[in-house]
Amino acid sequence: MTYSIHLSGVQEVAPWLEFRQMALVCEGGGQRGIFTAGVLDAFLAEGFFPFQLMIGTSAGAQNLSAYASGQLGYSRHVISRYSTRKEFYNPLRFMRGGHLIDLDWFMDVTMRECPLDLARAALRLAGREFYMCASRSDTLDTAYLQFEHHGWLASLKASSAIPVLYRGGVNLGGVCYWDGGVSDALPVKAAHDLGCDLIVVVRTLPAGHVESPPRPVVNLPQGSRLRAAAEVVNRHKVAYREAQAFIDSPPKGVKVLELAPSQALKSRALGSSAAALEQDYANGRACGRQFMARFAWRLRPRAGSSLMISA
């Protein structure tokens, strides 16, 4: 077994996991999101769609979009077939001043050749909340984008626009956005702030991963590119450490179910082999099946709440 399912905030021996509102949170991670694709496909295979709130960052938002649309196997196909092509990931193009990752090509080709069923997703999300995390490039604050306001694909692109690797960011309503991983790679606290007291989080870094502390930037020239880059890295580190602390010790009355690989995945953020992607997908699928067997039946809404059903 190369995955981990951990419950925090309550003793695992408790027979029921009661909640008022339940969230599904998905971490980003580029091609490592193939693990999340496996988990969510296991959920879809069982018709498991009970969450009142879903929130994801970058690849996590992409995976949640396929989950919301009910398209089993979609994310596996897209990651394996399209994120591995040179039109998307091209170091030589980057060295010549272009994008390292071409999100414009990626969005165009996938929507042309294997589109998300956004109409069905909107129908299935009726009565639920769905957010895609992005980071404002000017303040490094997190924006939790909703497809109703900015459009689904534009929000996905903003959530996935890694600074420098996708040059220029994504402009929505006059604001430039970067990848949500800058400011909230693991938006568990946001789910709690939005009213959820049971949070299922799917990670792409190993369980127990400890983010290194931020480094001082006071010695770097004010306004320099080096200082700006260091501030982006530090913002990520601070937010990630806060999220990890939340998972390990959630506030009173909050339960967190963490699904994660137990060791580093074979795939990488970019440039993964087909074999590595397939192995990590299978691992995620096994993790999702184990969650269904061990925990799905224990979920019980409290009085005044309701367990959502598939549309």
Secondary structure in CASP SS format (residue, H / E / C, confidence):
PFRMAT SS
TARGET T0000
AUTHOR 0000-0000-0000
METHOD secondary structure of the structure
MODEL  1
M C 1.00
T C 1.00
Y E 1.00
S E 1.00
I E 1.00
H E 1.00
L E 1.00
S E 1.00
G C 1.00
V C 1.00
Q C 1.00
E C 1.00
V C 1.00
A C 1.00
P C 1.00
W C 1.00
L E 1.00
E E 1.00
F E 1.00
R C 1.00
Q C 1.00
M E 1.00
A E 1.00
L E 1.00
V E 1.00
C E 1.00
E C 1.00
G C 1.00
G C 1.00
G H 1.00
Q H 1.00
R H 1.00
G H 1.00
I H 1.00
F H 1.00
T H 1.00
A H 1.00
G H 1.00
V H 1.00
L H 1.00
D H 1.00
A H 1.00
F H 1.00
L H 1.00
A H 1.00
E C 1.00
G C 1.00
F C 1.00
F C 1.00
P C 1.00
F C 1.00
Q C 1.00
L E 1.00
M E 1.00
I E 1.00
G E 1.00
T E 1.00
S C 1.00
A H 1.00
G H 1.00
A H 1.00
Q H 1.00
N H 1.00
L H 1.00
S H 1.00
A H 1.00
Y H 1.00
A H 1.00
S H 1.00
G C 1.00
Q C 1.00
L C 1.00
G C 1.00
Y H 1.00
S H 1.00
R H 1.00
H H 1.00
V H 1.00
I H 1.00
S H 1.00
R H 1.00
Y C 1.00
S C 1.00
T C 1.00
R C 1.00
K C 1.00
E C 1.00
F C 1.00
Y E 1.00
N C 1.00
P H 1.00
L H 1.00
R H 1.00
F H 1.00
M H 1.00
R C 1.00
G C 1.00
G C 1.00
H C 1.00
L C 1.00
I E 1.00
D C 1.00
L H 1.00
D H 1.00
W H 1.00
F H 1.00
M H 1.00
D H 1.00
V H 1.00
T H 1.00
M H 1.00
R H 1.00
E H 1.00
C C 1.00
P C 1.00
L C 1.00
D C 1.00
L H 1.00
A H 1.00
R H 1.00
A H 1.00
A H 1.00
L H 1.00
R H 1.00
L C 1.00
A C 1.00
G C 1.00
R C 1.00
E E 1.00
F E 1.00
Y E 1.00
M E 1.00
C E 1.00
A E 1.00
S E 1.00
R E 1.00
S C 1.00
D C 1.00
T C 1.00
L C 1.00
D C 1.00
T E 1.00
A E 1.00
Y E 1.00
L E 1.00
Q C 1.00
F H 1.00
E H 1.00
H H 1.00
H H 1.00
G C 1.00
W H 1.00
L H 1.00
A H 1.00
S H 1.00
L H 1.00
K H 1.00
A H 1.00
S H 1.00
S H 1.00
A C 1.00
I C 1.00
P C 1.00
V C 1.00
L C 1.00
Y C 1.00
R C 1.00
G C 1.00
G C 1.00
V E 1.00
N E 1.00
L E 1.00
G C 1.00
G C 1.00
V E 1.00
C E 1.00
Y E 1.00
W E 1.00
D E 1.00
G C 1.00
G H 1.00
V H 1.00
S H 1.00
D H 1.00
A C 1.00
L C 1.00
P C 1.00
V H 1.00
K H 1.00
A H 1.00
A H 1.00
H H 1.00
D H 1.00
L C 1.00
G C 1.00
C C 1.00
D C 1.00
L E 1.00
I E 1.00
V E 1.00
V E 1.00
V E 1.00
R C 1.00
T C 1.00
L C 1.00
P C 1.00
A C 1.00
G C 1.00
H C 1.00
V C 1.00
E C 1.00
S C 1.00
P C 1.00
P C 1.00
R C 1.00
P C 1.00
V C 1.00
V C 1.00
N C 1.00
L C 1.00
P C 1.00
Q C 1.00
G C 1.00
S C 1.00
R H 1.00
L H 1.00
R H 1.00
A H 1.00
A H 1.00
A H 1.00
E H 1.00
V H 1.00
V H 1.00
N H 1.00
R H 1.00
H H 1.00
K H 1.00
V H 1.00
A H 1.00
Y H 1.00
R H 1.00
E H 1.00
A H 1.00
Q H 1.00
A H 1.00
F H 1.00
I H 1.00
D H 1.00
S C 1.00
P C 1.00
P C 1.00
K C 1.00
G C 1.00
V C 1.00
K E 1.00
V E 1.00
L E 1.00
E E 1.00
L E 1.00
A E 1.00
P E 1.00
S C 1.00
Q C 1.00
A C 1.00
L C 1.00
K C 1.00
S C 1.00
R C 1.00
A C 1.00
L C 1.00
G C 1.00
S C 1.00
S C 1.00
A H 1.00
A H 1.00
A H 1.00
L H 1.00
E H 1.00
Q H 1.00
D H 1.00
Y H 1.00
A H 1.00
N H 1.00
G H 1.00
R H 1.00
A H 1.00
C H 1.00
G H 1.00
R H 1.00
Q H 1.00
F H 1.00
M H 1.00
A H 1.00
R H 1.00
F C 1.00
A H 1.00
W H 1.00
R H 1.00
L E 1.00
R E 1.00
P E 1.00
R C 1.00
A C 1.00
G C 1.00
S C 1.00
S C 1.00
L C 1.00
M C 1.00
I C 1.00
S C 1.00
A C 1.00
END
